[in-house]
Amino acid sequence: MSCADGFPGWLHPDGSACLLEVSVVPNARRTAVDGEHGGALRVRLGAPAVDGKANAALTDYLAQCCDVPRRAVKIKTGLTARRKRVQIDAPAGAVWLRLSALLPQSV
C-alpha cells in the first residue's frame, strides 16, 4: 500500500519529522518489524504490555532502527492501545530507507 508521496500508508511526513502508524504485538519471542497489518507497521516486541515496558521497548527499538536518539521518538497517541501513532524527529525519507530494509521481503 503506497501513497502519492512514495511512502507507505503508515508513514506520514510531518514537517522535519514524520508520523508512523504502528500496530504492536507485545510478549513476542523477539523484537522485530513484522511487515504491515491493517494499514500500520507491525512491530513485535519482546516486552510485556505492563507498566509501560512495551512502550519503552517500542521507542528504544524504533530509535535504534532509525539511528536517532531515544528522545527523538515519541508516542503521540495510543499509550495503552496496540495501535499507536509515533512521531520520529527525522525526515520521512530517512526513516523509510531504514525501515524498508527491515520489512520482510515477499516472494
ABEGO torsion letter per residue (X at the ends): XBBAAGBBAABBBBEABBBBBBBBBBGBABBBBAEBBGGBBBBBBABBBBGGAAAAAAAAAAAAAAGBBAAABBBABGAABABBBBBBBBBAAAAAAAAAAABBBBX
